[in-house]
Amino acid sequence: HLARGGAVELARPARVKRILWTRGAALEPAYYVEAFAGPAGHPDSEAHRWIVSGKDGRVLDERDLTASDFQYRVWADTTGDKRPADGPTEDFTPHPTGTPDGSSPAFVAPSLVSMDGFNSAPGGGHDPWLPADATVATGNNVEAYADIAAPDGFTEGSDIRPAVTSPGVFDRTYDLNAGPLATTDQSMSGVMQAFYVTNFLHDWYYDSGFDEAAGNAQASNFGRGGEEGDVMHVEGQDNVNGGSRNNANMSTPADGDSPRMQMFVWSGNDDASLTLNPGGSVPVGTAAFGPGSFDLAATAIVEGDDGTGTTTDGCEALTNNVAGQIVLVDRGSCTFATKARNAEAAGAVAVIIANNTGTTPNSLGGDQGGPVNIPAMSVSMPQGAALRTALGNGAVTGAMHRVQGVERDGDLDSAVVAHEWGHYLHHRLADCGATQCGGMSEGWGDFNALHMMLREGDDVDGAYAAAAYAAASFGDQFFGIRRVAYSVDPAKDALSFRHIADGEPLPTTAPIAGTGGGNSEVHNVGEIWATMMWEAYISLVRPTTEAGATRTFDQARRAMSDYVVAGLELTPVDATFTEARDAILAAAAAADPADLTAMAQAFARRGAGTCAVSPARDSQDLTGVVEDDQVRPRVDLGVAAVVAGTNDCDGDGIFDAGETAALTVTVRNGGAATATATTVTVSSTATEVDFPDGASADIATLAPYEETTLTFPVHLADGAAPGTVVAFEVAADNSDSCVTTTTTVTSTLAEVDEVLAASASDDVEATASAWTPGGEDEAGQVWNRVDVEAGNHAWVGVDFGGPTDTMLESPDLEVSATEAFTITAATKWSFEADTTFWDGGVIEVSTDGGSTWADISTYVDPGYGGVITNQSGNPLADRNAFVAQNASWPDTDTLSLDLGTQLAGQTVRVRFRIGTDAAVGAFGWQLDDLAFGGIDNTPFSAVVDDGTTCADVPTPDAGTGGGDAGDPGAEGDDGGCCSTGGAGAGPTLLLLGAVLLGWPRRRKAARR
């Protein structure tokens, strides 16, 4: 800081500009002040900037603009953007030969890289990764340490923080020929790589919009919005002493709570074998517990029997004689190490664990349950079944051999780190808990790694493996940790949309490494999403390699990141593949039509063209995929509604006899190709209705993701009966659209009036409601008055696919001093449940104006169905509630509650409250015909017969009808036939979020 006291002089003129500064939820006028200054007569000066309030002159923020780079010994480029290398090896992406030839990349030395940060911070400069006086790897974005032993998180004395080797320098060299825990310096060096990669990704995506306001993770948000205090915890070598191996994970709570990345140690290149007699040599998986190297001569194999439940799983003490033999047990129901300990306790000399899924053996992770002293291996499910068959036919022996290779620190594999960081990016920007979007999250992780790995000049048609270094023990490094090497060349990667569905045969025209379980297994699903995103990315990069390129590789790379962030922000809750595709394409459409076209064609090449159909949102097996390989328009109808017209004779906004109202219809193109020649037609079965200006309109063109609103005057003749339900059908026809004719319906009550505060009951037909949605910000997304059928409305609270606590609250109810207080309603519900009740609803009562609330069960048994679990963050955890489905679902049941005179003479409120957990949703809770007996007031609106007689009012001349809504001549100041609302439907009205059909979304909470 500038010295206090003494003369100070400016080394150059100070700069000042007016800005708006975020303070909490408000913007405050302020001045940005920048100065180079120092003690008078001194040759040096310091650069500082201040944010000074324009209201009261207070300094709102101060920053030293003189940054000194830290130095890190890591695998990364030393020039340019100083991007992390894929891992501690020579460049292996794309694969040198493009075929699975068994080759492996050679190790290379790390470099000493100077870096302080590179994001473009508001007000200029960048945000340093570490404070200038930092001595350990704890910064504003990332806190990194080796979490070697339990408990989770940093524990002084057992865990390790990377420390500087000299001021501003982290200069330790990882020994690739030694294990991750060889020395303290080894652990520090490994974690330092993960620290570098996660900070790099923070800054890269910050400049694509994943900043404080968008919900990124930072200890301080510098007054720029969002929730702070959530620095990312990067836990390297996580639980290595507890046996965690061959994986990594990312936990992502909502903004304001720290995400946690756990990086594991991975198996080295083992020499492991199992030779059966009879049977020969079979592929095996190795264990992260027990002896690392062993040579067990041919020994009898016996099936384990624990006599309990699934008797072959070895999860209980074995009851048969296995002493001196190798025990065969099945995967499932308990940890692998538990099975081994039970076998050891029974006298077995080794254990073989048969996989229970897929066609390959699995790795055997450890646990915290104690040591294992006998060898352990796994075999595939088919091999396990074959071995059991052989044992049924006679004696079988097995010889087990293993020489353990040097284990590899997952922290060093930048692709693994980037994959986990991709989960965090996805889950901070989009809500996800279903199988389909969970699979896409795995794909987002892989794509994030691929995006970082691709460098200018790389062969865009090559084969790219994710995590080749960490997964060296899995087999040919051509594949990395996946079944395929990613490529836009179908001869290298032939995966398509249909391959997410269980039962769909995998392609045989490109190399593939095993099946890895069913197609709907989330990592397998992720391969398809990553393949699609890779196609989309390469469609932007390829033109930069061609003559006459209009942008550079770096510009294409940045554009793709921008589309990822914007697209994720548009992604609906528990998105399907096609919804997520549309979100990405809508982001591109808003920026560059050429990019939209290229990316849409890329999705189509993998079966996700415009008219492709995703599995149901809650599908577990992901069947029902319909592929499409074309880019086309997709004309959809949005909201259709009847609103007051120009001659509302009694001014009540309700459609009455003799009046002309307006039927407004939203038409949109949800496809990536322009829709031409769309015809919209309206009709009604009500004989009293006619359309003065015609019942159809033509829309000449709708650009991709564009919408327009048409208005049709509708007239109700004299003589319509009070309470008439006037129903309208709207049809949109386009011969090029995915569905050539799409329809929607709407209805309105006619010849009625609404009277406020006129009833003790509410049939939910009045538009002016006395009920108030409340709770979190999502209340308006959860609770809505909806048209459940023609002429019948109800309140519906959605079982949201993310953590919410919302309610529908009544007005004050003045309970009679003498009569019984009763509540009735027609209701139905369906909340997320299996054998566990994840979500649910309760009824609560307040006697103090809403300050405090008691469950309705305090006064009467409401008939709740079960207790909401406390395992997933539901705000109603451990409470009895309405759960699963009502008895007559999907039909309604009658709720009838008699509270007697317990609340006599009091003013109360009643609320219906829904609590949802971190993931997955369902229909929710519907409420209709709510009635309160034994109250002295009438707080609810009532619908009554219209009390005004209108003469049949002539309709203003609005043209001849049937005009072209794409022609400006179809619009007029009189709001005539088929006029487009507002300023028209130009490119500024790109659907973006609306293309996703209005599904609610919110920022990610904890991932289950």
N, C-alpha and C positions, 0 to 999 in steps of 0.2 A: 504494500500500500504506500501511497505518498506519505512522506514524513509529516508529522504534525509539528507545528511550531517552526519558526524561521521562514525565510523568504522562499517562495516557490515560483518558478517561472515556466512558461510554456515553451516546449521545444518546437512546436508548430501551432498554427491557429486551431483552437478548439472547434468541434463541429457539433451542431445542435439541430435536431429535427423533431417535429411533433409526431406523436404516435398514440395509439390506444393500447393500454396495458391491462392484461387480465388480472383482476383481483377477485378471487372466489368465482362467483357466477356472473360478475359484472365486468364491464369495460370502463376503465378510468382514463381520462385524458392525461397525457404525460409527455415529458421531454426526454429524448434520447440524447445524452451528452457524452462526447468522446474527446479525450485529451491525452496528449503526450506531455508529461510535465515531470520536473525534478527540482532538487534544491538549486537555488540560484547559484550560478557560476560552476555547477557540476557538469562534467561532460556527458553523463548518462541521464536518461529519462525513462519513465515507466508509462506504459499505455494502459489506461483504465477507461471503463465506460460506466455511466450511471443512468438509472431510470429515475427521473425526478417527477413527483406528482404535480400535475398542473392545477390541482385543487388547493393543496396546502403546502407544497414545497418539500414534502418529505422525500427522502431517498427510498425508493421502493425496491431497488435491486442494484447491486454493484458487482462488477466483474473485472478481474485482471486480464487484459488482452495480450499480455506477454506470456506466451505459453512455451514451455520447454519440453520437447519431445522426450518421452520415456523410450528406453530401448529394451527390446524383448528378443530373446533367443528362441525363435520359433520357425516353423516351416511356413514361409510366406514369401511373396515377392518383395524385393527390397526397393523397387522403383514402381512408378505408375500408381495405381490405387492400393498397392501393397496388400493385395488379396491373399487370403490363406491358400496354401497349396492343398491338394486333395488329402495328402497324408505325408508321412515321412519317407516317401519313395519317389523315384523318378516318375515323371508324368505317365500315367497309365490310362488316361481318358483323352481321346477315344482309345480303345484297345488297339495295340499295335498291329494285330493281324485281322481283327474283326471276327475271329472264330475262337471257340473254346479249345485252345491248344495246350492248356496246362502251364502256360508261361506265368511268371511272377515278376513284378517290378523290383529292381534293386533298391536298397536303402540309399538315401542321400543325407548329407549333413544339413542341419538347420542353419539359419542365417540370423545375424543380429539386425533387427529391423527397428528403425526409428518411427515412432507413431505416438501422437497425442490425441487423435480423434479427427474426424473429417466431416461430420454432419454439418449442414448449413443451419446454424442456430438463428432464431429470430433476433434481429438487431445486429447481425454480423458475427463473424468468427465461428467457432465450433465449441462443442462441449467436451472438455477433457475427459478421458477415460479414468484418470486418477488425479487426485489433488497433487499439487507440486511437491508436497512434502511426504507423499505416500511411502510407506516402507513395506507394505504387503499388498496383495492383489484384491483390495477392497475399494471399489470405485462407486460412482453414482449409478452406473448401469448394471454392474455385475460384481458380486462378491463370490470369489472362487476359493475353494479349499479342497483338500483331499479328505473325504469323509470315510476314513478307513474302517471304523468300527462303530457299532451301535453305541448310543442312540443316534437317530437321525439329526443332522445339523452339526455345526462345528462344536467339538468338545476339546477344550484345552487339555493338553497333555497326551491325547491319543490321536487327534487329527492334526493336519498340517496346512498352514497357509503359505503360499509362495511368497518369499521375502526377497527384497532387493539384495544384490551382491555388492552394490555400491550405490550411492545416491542416484536415483533415476534410472537404474539399470537392473534388469532381470536377466542375468547371463549365466545360465546353466545349460549344459548339453546333455540331452537324454541319451543314454547308452542303449541302443537298439538290440544289443546282444545280451542284455541283462534284463531281469524281470522288473515289473513296475515298482515293486517294493524294495529293490536292491539297496537303495540308500534314501535318506531324506531328500537329498538334492534330486534324485530320480523322480520322486513323487512331486516335488515342486515344479520340476521341468514339465512333466506331463500335464499338470493342471494349468500351467501357464499357457499352453497351446489352446485349451478350451476357453480360457479367459480372453485370449486374443480373438478367437473366432466369434464368440458371442458378442463382444464389443463391436467387431467389424460389422456383423449383421445388424446390430442395433443402429449404427450410423447409416448403413446403406439404406435400410428400410425407413429410417426417419425421414430421409429426403424423398421418399415416395409416399409420405403421408402417414406413416405409422409413428406418430409423435405423441406428445403428452395428451392432447385432447382426444386422440384416437384410442388411448388406453394403453400406451406402452408402459414398461416397467422401469421405474427410476426411483432412487432414494429421494431426490428433490426434483420437482417439476418446474422450478424457477418461475412460478407464477404464470405458467402458460396454459393452465387448465388441467383437467383430468385429476385422478387421485394419485398422490405420491406416497412415499414410504414403502415401496414395493420393489426394491432392488432385487434383481434376479439372483438366486442362489445356484451356483454351479458347483455341484458336488462330484469331484473327480474320484476315481478309484473307489467308488461307493461300495461300502460293505464288503470290501475285498476279503477281509478276514472272516466274514460270515458266509462266504461262498457265492456271492452274486457274480455271475459271469455271463458273457455273450449276449449282452442286451444293453439297453439304456431306456430311460423314460423321462417324460416331461409332465409335470403337474401344473395346471394353469388355473388358479383362482381368478376371480374378477379383479378389475383394476383397483389397486389399493392394498392388495395382499400379494406377497412375493411369490412369483413362480419358482419352481424348483426343478432343475435339470440334474438327473442322476446318471453319471457316466460309469460304466462297468469296465472291468478288465475282461479281455477276451482270450480264449484258448490259443495256444501257439500251434505251430504245425506239428501235431503229434504223429508218431508212428504207432498206430493202434490197429489191432486185428483180433478177430474171434474166429477160430477154426473149429467147426463142428464135425463130429464123426458119428453117424453119417451126416452129410450136408455140405461139407467144405467151408471155405471162407465166406463170411457175410459182412456187409457194411455195418459199422457200429458208430455210435455217438459216445462221447467221453464225459466224465463227471468232473465237476469243480470241487469235489470232496473226495476223501479217501486218498490212497496212495497215488502219486502222480506217475510213477513208473513201476511196472511189475512184469513178471513173466511167469504165468501160472500154467503148468503143464496140464495135459489132458486130464480132466476131472469130470466125474459124473454130474449131470445136470438133473435137477428135480424141480417139479412145480411146487411153488409155495402155496400153503393153505392156512389162512388165519381164522377160518371157521366163523367169520362174522361178515354179514352184509355181502359185498362182492368179495368172495373168499379168496380170489386170486390177486387182490391188489396189494397184499402184504402190509396193510396199514395197521394191523393189530399183531399181537404176538403170534408167531407161527405155531400151529398145533401139530404139524406132521414132522417127521424126522428128516432134518436137512443137514445134520452134522457132517462136516467134512466134504460137503458137496456145493455145487453152484446152484443158487436158487433162481428160478424164473418167476417173476411177478409182473403184473400189468400196471401201466401208468394210470394215475387217477386217484382222487379222494384224499391224498395226503402228499407231503413233500417226498421228493426222490430220496433225500437223505434219511427220512423216517423209515422208508422201506429197507434201506441198506442197514440201518441200525437194528431193525427187527430181525433181519436175516443174520446179522452178526451175532445178536443175542441168542439166536437159536443154534449157533455153532456153524453156520455156513462159512465157506471160505471166499465166496464172491457172490455178486448178485447181477443178474441180467434183467433189465426193465424193458418190457415190450411197449412200444408206442401205441396209443389208442386212437390215432388219427393219421391220415396221409399214408404215404408209401416210403417215407424216409425215417431213419433213426433221428432222435432228438438229443440235444445237449441236456445234461443233467445238472441243474443249478443246485446250490447248497442252501442251508438254512442256519438258524441260530441254535439248533437243538442239541449240539454236542458233536464230538468227533466221530468219524467213521474210519475204521482201520482195515476194511477189506476192499478189494477192487470192485468197481461198478462200471457197467457199460449199458448202452441201450441198443435195441434193434428196432426195425420198423414194425408196424402193425402186421403186414403180411408175413414177415419173417417170424414174428412171434407166434402167429397162428400156425405156420408150418412147423415150427419147433414143437409146439404142443402136440400136433398130429404125430410127429416123429416119436415123441415120448410115449404116446399112446400105443405105438407099434413096437416099442422096445427101448433098450438102453441107448442114451446119447451122451457123448462126452464133449467137452469144450476146452480148448486151449486159449487163454486170454493173454494178450501181450500189449504193452504200452510203454513207449518212451516219450515222456512229456516234453514238448517243445517249449521254448521260451514264450511265456505269456505276453500278450500285447495290450498296451494301455489304450482303451477306447478314446481317451482324451486326445490322442495324437491323430485320430482319423477325423479330419475336418468334415467329411461327409456325414459321419454319425452325429457330430455336434450340430451341424446344420439341419439334419433331419429332425432332431429333437427341437431345435429352435423353430422349425417350421410348424410343429404342433402348437407351440406357444403363439405364433403369429396367427394361425388359424383360429385357435380357441379364444384369443382376445378379441377377434373381430367378428366371429360368427358363432352362434350357438349350435351345439352338436351333441347328440347322445344316442342316436339310432345307429344300427349296423351300417347302413349305406353311407351316411356322412362320416361315421367312424372310419370306414375304409378310405373315404376321400381324405381324411386327416392323415392317414399313413401316406397317401399319395402326395399331399401337400408337403409332408416332410421330405420325401424323396425328391420332389421337384425343387424345393428350396436348395437342396444339396446340388442337384444338377445345374441349376441356374448359377450357383457360385462356381461350379467346376468348369463350365464352358468358357474357353478363352478365344480371343480373336485369332483366327487362323486355323482353329481346330476343324477337322472334317465333320461337317454338319450331318453327314450320312453315316457316321461311325457308330460304334457300340460303346455305351457309357455304363460302367458298373458303379453302383453305390456301395461305398465302404469296402473296397477291395482289400485294404490293409487289415482292418479289424477282423474281417471274415475269412482270412487266409486259411483257417482250419476247416472251413466248410466245404472245400473242394476247389474246383477251377475258379481262379480269381476273375475270369471273364464275367462271371455272374454276380460277384460281390455277395450281398446278403439277400438277393432276390432270385426268383425263378428265371428271370430274363435279364439280359443287358439292354438298357433302354436305347432305342434307335427309331428314327423315322423310316428306316429301311425295313420293309416288312419281311425281308429275308433274314433279318437279325432279330426283329421284335414283331411278332404277328398278333399280339393281343388286340382285342377289339371289345367294344361295349358289352357284347353278349357274354363275354367270359367272366363277368361278375356273378353270373347265375349258377347256382349249384346244378349239376347234371349236364352242363354244357361241356362237350369235349374240348380239351385244350388244343391249340393248333399244332400241327406236325411239320409245318413248313419253315420253322425257325428253331434255333437251339433253345431248349428249356431244361431247367435243372429241377427235376422232380415236380411234385404237385403241391407240397406244402399244405396239405389239408384241402378242404373243400374250397370251391371258387369264392364262396361268400366269407371266408376267413378274411379279417380286416386287412392284413398285409397283402393278401392276394388281390383284394379289391383295390387297394391302393396302387398296385402296379398298373392297373388300367387307367386310373385317374392321372397318375404321373405320366403315363404314355401319352394320354391326350394333351396334357399341359405341355409336354416336351414337343409334340407336334406343333402346338400353337406357338411356342417360343421360337422354334426353328423357322416357322413361317415368317417371323419378323426378322430373324437373323440372316436367312439365306439371301435376301435381296442386297444385304450389305456387302456380300462377296462378289456381286456381279458388276459388270461394267455399267457406268452411269448411275451408281448407287446414290440415292438422295439423302441417306443418313448413314452414320457410322455404326460399327458394332456396339460401341458404348451407348449410343443413343437408343438402339434397339433394346439393349439390355435394360436400360433405365425405363423405357416404355413398358416393358413386360412387368417390371416390379410395380410400376404405377398401376397397371391393370390388376395385378394381384391384390394390392391393398384396397383399391376402390371396389373391386369385385367382391372381395370378402366382406366389406362393409355393406354391400347390397344383398348378401346371401341370406336367404330366409332360415328360420330355425329348422334344424334337422333336415337340411336340404337334400333333395335327390340329385342325381347326376345332372339331369337336364336343367334343373333350377340353378345349380352352381355354374353350369355352362352359360346359361343366360345372364347370370350376374357378371361374369367375366366379359362376355360379349357386349353387354350394355355399357360397361366401363370403357371398352374400346370404342364403341359407337359414339360416345360423348367426346372422344378425343380425335379419332382419325378413322374415317369411313374405310380407308384402304386396309387398315389394320383389322377392322371388324370383318371385312370380307376374307382376308387371309386366314384369320383365326377360326372363323366359322367353317371354312373349307377344311381346315386342319382337324377340327372336331369331327366333321363328316367323314374324313378318311378313316377314322376309328369307330365308325358306326353311330356317332352321336350327332347326326345331321339334324336339321330343324325339326323334322317330324318324328324323331326317335322318342320312344316311350320308356320312362324309368320304371323300376319296380315300385311297389307301394312304399310310402315313406317309412312305415314300420315293419317292412318285410324282413324276415330273418334269413331266408334262403335266397333272396334277391332274384327270384324268378319273375318272369313277366316282361323281360326286356324286349323291346321292339327296336331293331336297328334301322337307321336311315343314312344313306350316304350322299344326300343332296342338301344344298342350301336353298331354302325357299321362304316365301312369306308364311306367316301364321296369323291369320286374322282371328282375333278374339273379341268378345263383347265384355265390357266391364260393367260398371254400375248403370242400371236403368232406373229412373225415378220419376215420379209425377210431382211437379212443383207448381206453385201458383203462377197463373198466366197474367196477361195484361188486363183482363176484365174480371177480376175477383170481386164480385159485386158487394159482398159483405166483408171483405178484407180479412177473412180469418185464415187464409192460406189453405183451405180445405176445398176439395173439388165438389162443387154443388151443382144442382140442376140449373141449366141456363148459362153456366160459366164455360169459359175456354181456359184450360190449363196447358202446361207444357210437359211433354214427355221427353226427358233428356236421356240420351244414350251415349255411353262412351265406347268408342271403337278403337282398337289398337292393333298394331302389327307387332307380334312377339317374335317374329322371325328376322333373320339376318339378310333377307332380300326384300326389295321394294314390292309392296302389294299394289297391283293396279286393278282397276275395274271392280271395285267392291260395291255391292248393292245392299242396302239395309232396308228392311221392310218391317213395319209394325202392324199389329192387328189386335183386336179385342173381341171376345165372345159376348160382351155386353151389347145388347141391341140399342141401348140408349147412346152409345158412343159413336162419333164419327170424327174423321180427320180432315178439317177444313182445307188444309193446304197439301193434301196428299199423304199417302201412307208409305212412301218409299223415297230413298235418296241414294244418289251415286257418289262415291268417293273416288276420284280419279287416281290418286296415288297416296300411299302411306309409306313413308320411309321406314327402314328398319328401326324398331323400337320407338316408333312414333305413335301418338294417340290423338284423337280428335273427338269432340263432343258434338253430336247432332241434336237438334231440338225440333220436335214435331208438335204443333198445336193439336190439342184434343178437346173435343166439345162434348158436353153432357147435356142431352136434351131435357126439356121440362118433363116432369112426371116420373123421374127416377125415384125409387122408393128410398126412404131414409135407411142408412146402414148398408146400402148396396156395395158389394165388393166388386170393384171394377178391376179386372185382370187384363194385363197386356202381355203379348208375346212379341219379342223382337228377334229377327233372324238376319244374319249377315251372310251373304253369299259371295264367295270368291273361288273361282275354278282352280287357282294355283295354290290355294292354302292347304295346309295339312288336312284340315277338315273343311270340306267345301261349303258346308252350311253349318253355322253354329247358332245356337238359340239361347235366349235367357227370358225369364219372366219377371214381372213385377206387378204389384197390385196396390190399390189404395181404397180406403173407405170413403164413400161419397154421401153427400147430403146429410152430414153430421156436424155437430159442434163439439168443441172440447171445453169443459168447464173446470177451472182450477179449484183445488181444495174442496171437492164435492163428494167424496166417497171414502168409506172405510175399507174399501177393497180396490185392487188394481188388476185389471185384465191385460195390462201392458199394451193396450191399443192406442192410448193417447200418446201423442208425440212429446208432449210436455210432461216429463217424468219427475216425480218427487224423490226418486231413488238417486243415490250418489255413489258412483264407483270411487274407491279410495285405496290407500296403501302406497305401494311403490310407484315409480314412474310408469310402470307397465299397466297400471289399472285400466287405462283407456284401451289398451290392447287386449286385456283379459276379459273385461266385462263390456258387453254390448247388447243393445236392444236389436234383435234380429227378426227377420220375416221368416218364420219357420214353415209356413205354408200360406197360401193366398188368404188374406184377411185375418191372419193369426200371428201376433208377435209374442215374443217371450224374451226374457233376459237369459243370456248364455255367458257363463264364465269359462274360458278355455283352460284346460289342463295344460299349462305352458311347458314347453320343452327346455326349461331352465329354471333357476331358483326365483320364485316370486312369492309375495305375501300380499294378497289383494282381497278386497271385500266390496260387497254391494250393501250400502247402508240406507236404512229407512229414514224418513223424517221423524220428528217427535211424535210419539203416540201417547195420548192422554188416557191412561187406563182408568176405567170406571172404579168408583169407590165400592160398588156393590156387585157388579157382574163379573163372571169369570173371563179372564183374558185368554183368548184362543188365537191360534195361528193355523191357517190352512194354505196349501199351495199344491198345484199340479207340478210335479217335478220328476226329473230323471237325471242320472249321472253315470259317467264312466271315467274313472281315474286310473292312472297307470298302476298296474298291479300284476304280479305273478303269484308266487307263493309268499311274496312280501308286498306290503302295502306302501308304495313309494309316495303317492300323492293322495290328497283327499280334501274334504270340506267340512266345516263345522258351522254351527249357528251360535251366535253370541248375543248377549243382552247388556245394555248399559243403562244405568239409572242416574247418571250424572252428566248427561249431555255428551257422551262419547269420550270422557276423560279416561274411564276405566271400563273394562268389559269382563263379563263372566260367561262361561259356557252355558248354553241353554240347559245342559244336564243338571245344573244347579237347581232348576225348577221343575223339570219334567224329563222323562226319558225320551230322547229324540229318535231312538232306534239306530244308533250308529252301528257300523258293521265291523270295525276292527281298529287296531292301533297303528298309526303311521310310524314307520321305522325311523330310528335315529342314526342310520348308517349312511345317509346321503345328503345331509344338509337341509332337510325340509324344515321350515320355520315352525311347523306344527308337529314336529317329532315327539313321539311318546304320548300323543293325545289320541283319545278315541275320536273317530270321525266317520263320515260317510266315505266309504272306500270302494274300490273295484266298481261294481255296477249295481244299480237298483234291481229289485226282484223282477220287474217286468221289462227290463231293458230289451230292445230300444224304445219300448212304449213307456208312458209315464205312470207313476204311482201317485196317490194322494198322501201328502204329508199332513197330519192332523195332530196338533199339539194343544193341550189344555193345561195352562199354568194356574188355573183356579184364581184365587184372590191374593196370591202371594205378593203381587205388585200393585195391589189396590190403591188407587188414588195417586199413583206416581206417574211421572212423565218418563217414558223409556224410549230407547231406540233398539232396533233389531238389525243385525247384519249377518250376511251370508259370506263366509270367509274361505278362500281357497289357499292352500299352501302347496307349492310344488318344489321338487328337488332339482339337483344339478343337471339332469338330463332326461330326455324322452318325455313325451306328452301323450295326451289322449283327448277325447271329446270334451270332457269337463262337466259342467253342472248347468242344467236348464231349469228355469223357474218361471211359472206362469200362474195366472189367476190367484194372486196372493191376496188373502183376506184376513182381516184382524177383527175378531169379535171382542166385545167388552171394552171398546174405547169410546170416548166421548167426543172426539174430534173427527173430522173427515179430511185427512191430509192429501188424498190422492186425486189426481185428475180423473174426470169421467167423460165418456163419450156418450152424447145424447143426440136426439134427432135435431136436425137443423131447424133453427127458429126463425130464419129469414127466408122470405119468398123473393126470388130474383126473377125479373123478367128475362126472357131469353135475349142476352146481350149480343149484338152483332160482333163478329170477329173482325178486327182491323185487317184491311187488305194486305196480305203478305206475299203476294205473287201467285204464280200458277201452280207451284208445287213441283215435285220431281226434279228439282234443280240439282246441279252438280256441286257437292260440298267442297270439291277441290277447286271450284271457280270462285274468285272473290265476289263475283256477282251474286252468289248464293247467300252472301251475308248482307245484312241490312240493319239500320238503326232500329227498325221495328221488331227485331228478333224473330223474323219470319221463318219460313219453312227451312228446316234443316240447317239453321245457321250454326256456325262453329262458335263456341264460347270464347270469351276473352279476346286475346290478340291472335287467335288462330292457332294452328297446330304445326308450327314450323320446327326446325331442328332444336330450338330451345326447349321443346316439350318432349324430348326423348324420354322414354318411359323410365329408364334406370330402375329404381325400385319398383315402380308400378308394373313393370313387365313381369315381376314375380307375383302378380295377382294379389298384391296387398298383404301377403302373409306377414305377420308380425315378426320382428327380430329384435334382439337385444344383445348387448355385449356379453361375452362369455363369462360364466361363473365356473366354479370348480368342475373339473372333468372327472366323471366316475369311471 
